Amino acid sequence: QVQLVESGGGQVQPGGSLRLSCEASVRITGYHLMCWYRQAPGKQREQLADISNFGTTNYAESVKGRFTISRDDAKNTIYLQMNSLKPDDTAVYYCRLVQGSGDYWGQGTQVTVSS
């Protein structure tokens, strides 16, 4: 069983930056996809970005150019660097690991963008 733990959330002013981290409890090997999602109050969960074990990345249009997903395999961790944050980015942010039949989610970390 893989556990994912997000961190790095908090409150930031519009235009600011945050970096989220998602650490896996075990080393992830083989083909897999790690993703960042968010869910704002009253809205559906939205996929933001993903990164494969090969390092290929994909982004939602809503965050392309502002958010960057990356990974550090030595630390079993993925990151989401978020720049130029807007109030609409306020949400709970989750990471997800998809590998074969396995599908794991973290508990989420709150990001609030307000002045």
DSSP file (Angstrom, degrees, kcal/mol; ACC not computed):
  #  RESIDUE AA STRUCTURE BP1 BP2  ACC     N-H-->O    O-->H-N    N-H-->O    O-->H-N    TCO  KAPPA ALPHA  PHI   PSI    X-CA   Y-CA   Z-CA
    1    1 A Q              0   0    0      0, 0.0     2,-0.4     0, 0.0   103,-0.0   0.000 360.0 360.0 360.0 128.1    0.0    0.0    0.0
    2    2 A V        -     0   0    0     95,-0.1     2,-0.4    23,-0.1    95,-0.1  -0.807 360.0-158.3 -98.1 134.3    1.4    3.4   -1.0
    3    3 A Q        -     0   0    0     -2,-0.4    22,-2.0   101,-0.1     2,-0.4  -0.925   2.5-159.8-110.6 139.2    0.7    6.5    1.0
    4    4 A L  E     -A   24   0A   0    101,-0.4   103,-0.5    -2,-0.4     2,-0.5  -0.964   4.4-168.2-118.1 132.7    1.0    9.9   -0.4
    5    5 A V  E     -A   23   0A   0     18,-2.0    18,-2.4    -2,-0.4     2,-0.2  -0.964   5.4-158.4-127.0 116.7    1.5   13.0    1.8
    6    6 A E  E     +A   22   0A   0     -2,-0.5     2,-0.3    16,-0.2    16,-0.2  -0.597  18.3 163.9 -88.5 152.7    1.0   16.5    0.4
    7    7 A S  E     +A   21   0A   0     14,-2.1    14,-2.7    -2,-0.2   102,-0.1  -0.962  38.9  71.5-154.9 169.2    2.6   19.6    2.0
    8    8 A G        +     0   0    0     -2,-0.3    11,-0.3     1,-0.3    14,-0.0   0.366  61.5 133.5 103.3  -5.0    3.3   23.2    1.2
    9    9 A G        +     0   0    0     12,-0.1     2,-0.3     9,-0.1    -1,-0.3  -0.170  20.6 117.7 -71.2 171.8   -0.1   24.6    1.1
   10   10 A G  E     -d  111   0B   0    100,-0.9   102,-2.8    99,-0.1     2,-0.4  -0.984  62.2 -50.7 161.9-164.8   -1.1   27.9    2.8
   11   11 A Q  E     +d  112   0B   0     -2,-0.3     2,-0.3   100,-0.2   102,-0.2  -0.869  51.4 169.3-106.2 137.5   -2.3   31.4    2.3
   12   12 A V  E     -d  113   0B   0    100,-2.6   102,-1.9    -2,-0.4     3,-0.1  -0.980  33.1-109.4-143.9 152.4   -0.7   33.6   -0.3
   13   13 A Q    >   -     0   0    0     -2,-0.3     3,-2.3   100,-0.2    72,-0.2  -0.467  51.8 -80.9 -78.9 154.6   -1.6   37.0   -1.9
   14   14 A P  T 3  S+     0   0    0      0, 0.0    72,-0.2     0, 0.0    -1,-0.1  -0.283 121.1  27.9 -53.4 137.7   -2.6   37.2   -5.5
   15   15 A G  T 3  S+     0   0    0     70,-3.4    69,-0.6     1,-0.3    71,-0.1   0.281 100.2 118.6  90.2 -10.2    0.4   37.2   -7.7
   16   16 A G    <   -     0   0    0     -3,-2.3    69,-2.3    69,-0.3     2,-0.3  -0.084  55.6-124.9 -82.1-176.1    2.4   35.1   -5.2
   17   17 A S        +     0   0    0     66,-0.2     2,-0.3    67,-0.2    66,-0.2  -0.928  20.1 179.9-132.1 153.1    3.9   31.7   -5.5
   18   18 A L  E     - B   0  82A   0     64,-2.1    64,-3.3    -2,-0.3     2,-0.5  -0.981  16.8-146.0-144.7 152.1    3.8   28.4   -3.6
   19   19 A R  E     - B   0  81A   0     -2,-0.3     2,-0.3   -11,-0.3    62,-0.2  -0.977  15.5-159.2-122.2 120.3    5.5   25.0   -4.1
   20   20 A L  E     - B   0  80A   0     60,-2.5    60,-2.1    -2,-0.5     2,-0.3  -0.689   4.9-158.2 -93.1 148.3    3.5   21.9   -3.1
   21   21 A S  E     -AB   7  79A   0    -14,-2.7   -14,-2.1    -2,-0.3     2,-0.4  -0.934   9.3-167.6-123.9 150.2    5.2   18.6   -2.4
   22   22 A C  E     -AB   6  78A   0     56,-2.3    56,-2.2    -2,-0.3     2,-0.5  -0.925  11.2-166.0-138.0 111.0    3.8   15.1   -2.5
   23   23 A E  E     -AB   5  77A   0    -18,-2.4   -18,-2.0    -2,-0.4     2,-0.3  -0.850  10.0-144.2-103.8 130.3    6.0   12.4   -0.9
   24   24 A A  E     -A    4   0A   0     52,-3.2   -20,-0.2    -2,-0.5     4,-0.0  -0.654  14.1-133.5 -88.6 148.2    5.3    8.7   -1.5
   25   25 A S  S    S+     0   0    0    -22,-2.0     2,-0.3    -2,-0.3    -1,-0.1   0.659  89.2  30.8 -76.3 -15.5    5.9    6.2    1.3
   26   26 A V  S    S-     0   0    0    -23,-0.2     2,-0.4    50,-0.1    -2,-0.1  -0.923  96.5 -89.5-137.0 162.7    7.8    3.9   -1.0
   27   27 A R        -     0   0    0     -2,-0.3     2,-0.6     1,-0.0    -2,-0.1  -0.592  41.6-139.4 -72.1 130.0   10.0    4.2   -4.0
   28   28 A I        +     0   0    0     -2,-0.4     2,-0.3    45,-0.1     4,-0.1  -0.825  27.8 175.9 -95.9 121.2    7.8    4.0   -7.1
   29   29 A T        +     0   0    0     -2,-0.6    24,-0.0     2,-0.1     0, 0.0  -0.797  37.8  26.7-121.7 165.1    9.3    1.9   -9.9
   30   30 A G  S    S-     0   0    0     -2,-0.3     2,-0.2    23,-0.1    23,-0.0  -0.138 107.1 -20.7  77.4-178.3    8.1    0.9  -13.3
   31   31 A Y  S    S+     0   0    0     21,-0.1     2,-0.3    22,-0.1    69,-0.2  -0.434  80.2 139.4 -67.3 131.5    5.6    2.7  -15.5
   32   32 A H        -     0   0    0     -2,-0.2    21,-1.3    67,-0.1     2,-0.4  -0.979  41.0-133.9-162.3 167.5    3.4    5.1  -13.5
   33   33 A L  E     -FE  52  98B   0     65,-2.3    65,-2.8    -2,-0.3     2,-0.4  -0.998  12.0-162.7-130.6 131.3    1.8    8.4  -13.7
   34   34 A M  E     -FE  51  97B   0     17,-2.7    17,-2.8    -2,-0.4     2,-0.3  -0.958  18.6-176.2-116.6 138.1    1.8   11.0  -10.9
   35   35 A C  E     -FE  50  96B   0     61,-2.7    61,-2.1    -2,-0.4     2,-0.4  -0.875  24.1-139.7-134.4 156.0   -0.7   13.8  -11.0
   36   36 A W  E     +FE  49  95B   0     13,-2.7    12,-3.1    -2,-0.3    13,-1.4  -0.974  26.5 173.1-115.0 135.5   -1.9   17.0   -9.3
   37   37 A Y  E     -FE  47  94B   0     57,-3.0    57,-2.3    -2,-0.4     2,-0.3  -0.829  11.8-159.3-127.1 167.9   -5.6   17.8   -8.9
   38   38 A R  E     -FE  46  93B   0      8,-2.0     8,-3.4    -2,-0.3     2,-0.4  -0.988   4.2-160.9-146.1 156.6   -7.5   20.4   -7.1
   39   39 A Q  E     - E   0  92B   0     53,-2.2    53,-2.3    -2,-0.3     6,-0.2  -0.948   7.0-162.4-140.5 118.5  -11.1   20.8   -5.9
   40   40 A A    >   -     0   0    0      4,-0.4     3,-2.3    -2,-0.4    51,-0.1  -0.624  44.8 -76.7 -93.1 156.8  -12.6   24.1   -5.0
   41   41 A P  T 3  S+     0   0    0      0, 0.0    -1,-0.1     0, 0.0     3,-0.1  -0.286 118.1   5.7 -55.2 129.5  -15.8   24.4   -2.9
   42   42 A G  T 3  S+     0   0    0      1,-0.3     2,-0.3    -3,-0.1    -3,-0.0   0.520 113.2 101.7  76.8   5.2  -18.8   23.5   -4.9
   43   43 A K  S <  S-     0   0    0     -3,-2.3    -1,-0.3     1,-0.0     2,-0.1  -0.802  75.4-101.3-120.2 162.1  -16.8   22.5   -8.0
   44   44 A Q        -     0   0    0     -2,-0.3    -4,-0.4     1,-0.1     2,-0.2  -0.418  49.2 -89.6 -75.6 155.2  -15.7   19.2   -9.4
   45   45 A R        -     0   0    0     -6,-0.2     2,-0.4    -2,-0.1    -6,-0.2  -0.461  46.9-153.0 -65.4 135.9  -12.2   17.9   -8.9
   46   46 A E  E     -F   38   0B   0     -8,-3.4    -8,-2.0    -2,-0.2     2,-0.4  -0.940  10.5-132.5-118.9 129.9   -9.9   19.2  -11.7
   47   47 A Q  E     +F   37   0B   0     -2,-0.4   -10,-0.3   -10,-0.2     3,-0.1  -0.686  26.6 175.6 -80.1 131.7   -6.8   17.6  -13.0
   48   48 A L  E     -     0   0B   0    -12,-3.1    12,-2.9    -2,-0.4     2,-0.3   0.831  55.1 -17.3-103.8 -45.2   -4.0   20.1  -13.3
   49   49 A A  E     -FG  36  59B   0    -13,-1.4   -13,-2.7    10,-0.2    -1,-0.4  -0.990  50.9-161.5-161.6 155.0   -0.8   18.3  -14.3
   50   50 A D  E     -FG  35  58B   0      8,-1.9     8,-1.8    -2,-0.3     2,-0.4  -0.984   1.5-163.2-143.7 158.4    0.8   14.9  -14.6
   51   51 A I  E     -FG  34  57B   0    -17,-2.8   -17,-2.7    -2,-0.3     6,-0.2  -0.995  12.9-145.9-142.1 132.9    4.3   13.5  -14.9
   52   52 A S  E >   -F   33   0B   0      4,-2.2     3,-1.4    -2,-0.4   -19,-0.2  -0.351  35.7-100.3 -90.7 174.5    5.2   10.0  -16.0
   53   53 A N  T 3  S+     0   0    0    -21,-1.3   -20,-0.1     1,-0.3    -1,-0.1   0.716 125.7  58.7 -66.2 -18.6    8.1    7.9  -14.9
   54   54 A F  T 3  S-     0   0    0    -22,-0.2    -1,-0.3     2,-0.1     3,-0.1   0.580 119.9-112.0 -83.4 -10.1    9.8    9.0  -18.1
   55   55 A G    <   +     0   0    0     -3,-1.4     2,-0.2     1,-0.3    -2,-0.1   0.459  66.9 146.2  93.4   0.7    9.5   12.6  -17.1
   56   56 A T        -     0   0    0     -5,-0.0    -4,-2.2     1,-0.0    -1,-0.3  -0.485  31.2-157.9 -72.2 144.6    6.9   13.6  -19.7
   57   57 A T  E     -G   51   0B   0     -6,-0.2     2,-0.3    -2,-0.2    -6,-0.2  -0.876  16.7-170.2-127.6 154.5    4.5   16.2  -18.5
   58   58 A N  E     -G   50   0B   0     -8,-1.8    -8,-1.9    -2,-0.3     2,-0.3  -0.987   9.8-163.0-140.3 149.1    1.0   17.4  -19.4
   59   59 A Y  E     -G   49   0B   0     -2,-0.3   -10,-0.2   -10,-0.2     2,-0.2  -0.968  22.2-116.6-134.5 147.6   -0.9   20.5  -18.1
   60   60 A A    >>  -     0   0    0    -12,-2.9     3,-1.5    -2,-0.3     4,-1.3  -0.521  33.3-118.4 -72.6 150.0   -4.5   21.7  -18.0
   61   61 A E  T 34 S+     0   0    0      1,-0.3     3,-0.2     2,-0.2    -1,-0.1   0.834 110.7  66.3 -59.8 -31.7   -5.0   24.9  -20.0
   62   62 A S  T 34 S+     0   0    0      1,-0.2    -1,-0.3     3,-0.0   -14,-0.1   0.716 116.0  24.7 -65.7 -19.9   -6.1   26.7  -16.8
   63   63 A V  T X> S+     0   0    0     -3,-1.5     4,-2.4   -15,-0.2     3,-2.3   0.451  85.4 128.5-123.5  -3.7   -2.6   26.4  -15.3
   64   64 A K  T 3< S+     0   0    0     -4,-1.3     4,-0.1     1,-0.3   -15,-0.0  -0.318  81.6  16.1 -59.9 131.6   -0.3   26.1  -18.4
   65   65 A G  T 34 S+     0   0    0      2,-0.5    -1,-0.3     1,-0.1     3,-0.1   0.207 126.1  58.1  89.9 -15.9    2.5   28.6  -18.1
   66   66 A R  T <4 S+     0   0    0     -3,-2.3    17,-1.9     1,-0.2     2,-0.3   0.714 100.2  51.2-112.2 -35.1    1.9   29.3  -14.4
   67   67 A F  E  <  -C   82   0A   0     -4,-2.4    -2,-0.5    15,-0.2     2,-0.4  -0.815  61.1-166.1-109.6 146.5    2.3   25.9  -12.8
   68   68 A T  E     -C   81   0A   0     13,-2.3    13,-3.0    -2,-0.3     2,-0.4  -0.991   6.1-155.3-133.8 126.3    5.2   23.4  -13.2
   69   69 A I  E     +C   80   0A   0     -2,-0.4     2,-0.3    11,-0.2    11,-0.2  -0.801  24.1 161.2 -97.7 141.5    5.2   19.8  -12.2
   70   70 A S  E     -C   79   0A   0      9,-1.6     9,-2.7    -2,-0.4     2,-0.3  -0.931  22.3-141.1-150.0 172.0    8.5   18.1  -11.4
   71   71 A R  E     -C   78   0A   0     -2,-0.3     2,-0.4     7,-0.3     7,-0.2  -0.986  10.3-161.6-142.3 150.4    9.9   15.0   -9.6
   72   72 A D  E > > -C   77   0A   0      5,-3.2     5,-1.9    -2,-0.3     3,-1.3  -0.878   9.6-173.3-128.4  97.9   12.8   14.0   -7.5
   73   73 A D  G > 5S+     0   0    0     -2,-0.4     3,-0.8     1,-0.3   -45,-0.1   0.798  82.5  63.7 -65.7 -28.1   13.0   10.2   -7.6
   74   74 A A  G 3 5S+     0   0    0      1,-0.2    -1,-0.3    -3,-0.1   -47,-0.0   0.790 112.9  36.0 -65.1 -25.4   15.7   10.2   -4.9
   75   75 A K  G < 5S-     0   0    0     -3,-1.3    -1,-0.2     2,-0.2    -2,-0.2   0.323 105.8-124.7-107.9   5.6   13.2   11.7   -2.5
   76   76 A N  T < 5S+     0   0    0     -3,-0.8   -52,-3.2    -4,-0.4     2,-0.4   0.886  71.2 129.4  53.3  40.4   10.1    9.8   -3.8
   77   77 A T  E   < -BC  23  72A   0     -5,-1.9    -5,-3.2   -54,-0.2     2,-0.3  -0.960  46.8-163.0-134.2 140.2    8.6   13.2   -4.2
   78   78 A I  E     -BC  22  71A   0    -56,-2.2   -56,-2.3    -2,-0.4     2,-0.3  -0.864  16.9-154.4-114.1 159.7    6.8   15.2   -6.9
   79   79 A Y  E     -BC  21  70A   0     -9,-2.7    -9,-1.6    -2,-0.3     2,-0.4  -0.886  14.4-155.0-129.8 157.8    6.3   19.0   -6.8
   80   80 A L  E     -BC  20  69A   0    -60,-2.1   -60,-2.5    -2,-0.3     2,-0.6  -0.890  12.7-160.9-133.3 105.4    4.0   21.6   -8.1
   81   81 A Q  E     -BC  19  68A   0    -13,-3.0   -13,-2.3    -2,-0.4     2,-0.5  -0.766  11.7-165.8 -85.1 122.6    5.5   25.0   -8.4
   82   82 A M  E     +BC  18  67A   0    -64,-3.3   -64,-2.1    -2,-0.6     2,-0.3  -0.945  10.5 174.8-118.3 117.9    2.7   27.5   -8.6
   83   83 A N        +     0   0    0    -17,-1.9   -66,-0.2    -2,-0.5   -67,-0.2  -0.745  59.0  24.2-116.4 164.6    3.3   31.1   -9.8
   84   84 A S  S    S-     0   0    0    -69,-0.6    -1,-0.2    -2,-0.3   -67,-0.2   0.898  83.5-161.0  49.8  48.0    1.1   34.1  -10.5
   85   85 A L        -     0   0    0    -69,-2.3   -70,-3.4    -3,-0.2   -69,-0.3  -0.273   7.9-161.2 -66.8 145.3   -1.5   32.7   -8.2
   86   86 A K    >   -     0   0    0    -72,-0.2     3,-2.1    -3,-0.1     4,-0.2  -0.820  34.4-107.9-120.7 159.2   -5.1   34.0   -8.5
   87   87 A P  G >  S+     0   0    0      0, 0.0     3,-1.8     0, 0.0    26,-0.3   0.842 118.6  64.4 -55.9 -31.7   -8.0   33.9   -6.1
   88   88 A D  G 3  S+     0   0    0      1,-0.3   -48,-0.0   -48,-0.0    -3,-0.0   0.638  88.7  69.0 -67.8 -12.4   -9.6   31.3   -8.5
   89   89 A D  G <  S+     0   0    0     -3,-2.1    -1,-0.3    24,-0.1     2,-0.3   0.527  70.2 120.3 -81.6  -4.6   -6.7   29.0   -7.6
   90   90 A T    <   +     0   0    0     -3,-1.8     2,-0.3    -4,-0.2    22,-0.2  -0.449  42.2 104.9 -62.8 123.0   -8.1   28.6   -4.1
   91   91 A A  E    S- H   0 111B   0     20,-1.9    20,-2.8    -2,-0.3     2,-0.5  -0.971  76.4 -78.6-177.2 173.3   -8.8   25.0   -3.5
   92   92 A V  E     -EH  39 110B   0    -53,-2.3   -53,-2.2    -2,-0.3     2,-0.4  -0.885  47.7-146.7 -92.1 129.6   -7.7   21.8   -1.8
   93   93 A Y  E     -EH  38 109B   0     16,-3.0    16,-2.0    -2,-0.5     2,-0.3  -0.841  17.4-173.8-104.8 132.8   -4.8   20.3   -3.9
   94   94 A Y  E     -E   37   0B   0    -57,-2.3   -57,-3.0    -2,-0.4     2,-0.3  -0.903  15.0-145.8-124.1 148.5   -4.3   16.6   -4.1
   95   95 A C  E     -E   36   0B   0     -2,-0.3    11,-2.2   -59,-0.2     2,-0.3  -0.848  17.0-165.3-109.1 158.0   -1.7   14.3   -5.6
   96   96 A R  E     -EI  35 105B   0    -61,-2.1   -61,-2.7    -2,-0.3     2,-0.5  -0.997  11.3-154.5-143.3 141.0   -2.5   11.0   -7.2
   97   97 A L  E     -EI  34 104B   0      7,-2.5     7,-2.6    -2,-0.3     2,-0.5  -0.982   9.6-171.9-117.7 126.4   -0.4    7.9   -8.2
   98   98 A V  E     +EI  33 103B   0    -65,-2.8   -65,-2.3    -2,-0.5     2,-0.3  -0.976  17.0 155.7-118.8 120.3   -1.7    5.6  -11.0
   99   99 A Q  E >   - I   0 102B   0      3,-2.3     3,-2.6    -2,-0.5     2,-0.1  -0.885  64.8 -54.0-147.3 111.5    0.2    2.4  -11.5
  100  100 A G  T 3  S-     0   0    0     -2,-0.3    -1,-0.1     1,-0.3   -68,-0.0  -0.389 123.6 -16.5  57.9-126.3   -1.3   -0.6  -13.1
  101  101 A S  T 3  S+     0   0    0     -2,-0.1     2,-0.3    -3,-0.1    -1,-0.3   0.480 117.7 103.5 -86.9  -2.2   -4.4   -1.4  -11.1
  102  102 A G  E <   +I   99   0B   0     -3,-2.6    -3,-2.3     2,-0.0     2,-0.3  -0.627  43.1 176.3 -85.5 139.5   -3.3    0.8   -8.2
  103  103 A D  E     +I   98   0B   0     -2,-0.3     2,-0.4    -5,-0.2    -5,-0.2  -0.901   9.0 178.6-145.0 108.4   -4.8    4.2   -7.7
  104  104 A Y  E     -I   97   0B   0     -7,-2.6    -7,-2.5    -2,-0.3     2,-0.3  -0.897   8.2-167.7-122.9 142.4   -3.7    6.2   -4.7
  105  105 A W  E     -I   96   0B   0     -2,-0.4  -101,-0.4    -9,-0.2    -9,-0.2  -0.940  16.3-131.3-126.0 147.9   -4.6    9.7   -3.4
  106  106 A G        -     0   0    0    -11,-2.2  -101,-0.2    -2,-0.3     3,-0.1  -0.310  32.1-106.9 -83.1 179.2   -3.1   11.9   -0.8
  107  107 A Q        -     0   0    0   -103,-0.5  -102,-0.1     1,-0.2   -13,-0.1   0.620  61.0-117.2 -86.4 -13.3   -5.2   13.7    1.8
  108  108 A G        -     0   0    0    -13,-0.1     2,-0.4     1,-0.1   -14,-0.2   0.056  15.3-124.0  97.1 154.0   -4.9   17.1    0.2
  109  109 A T  E     - H   0  93B   0    -16,-2.0   -16,-3.0  -102,-0.1     2,-0.3  -0.998  25.2-120.4-137.9 135.4   -3.4   20.4    1.2
  110  110 A Q  E     - H   0  92B   0     -2,-0.4  -100,-0.9   -18,-0.2     2,-0.5  -0.555  23.3-171.3 -81.3 133.0   -5.3   23.7    1.3
  111  111 A V  E     -dH  10  91B   0    -20,-2.8   -20,-1.9    -2,-0.3     2,-0.5  -0.993   4.1-174.8-121.0 124.9   -4.2   26.6   -0.9
  112  112 A T  E     -d   11   0B   0   -102,-2.8  -100,-2.6    -2,-0.5     2,-0.7  -0.980   7.1-167.2-123.4 123.7   -5.9   30.0   -0.3
  113  113 A V  E     +d   12   0B   0     -2,-0.5     2,-0.3   -26,-0.3  -100,-0.2  -0.920  35.2 124.6-112.7 108.1   -5.2   33.0   -2.5
  114  114 A S              0   0    0   -102,-1.9    -2,-0.1    -2,-0.7   -28,-0.0  -0.990 360.0 360.0-158.1 158.5   -6.5   36.2   -1.1
  115  115 A S              0   0    0     -2,-0.3  -102,-0.1  -102,-0.2    -1,-0.1   0.414 360.0 360.0 -97.7 360.0   -5.4   39.6   -0.1
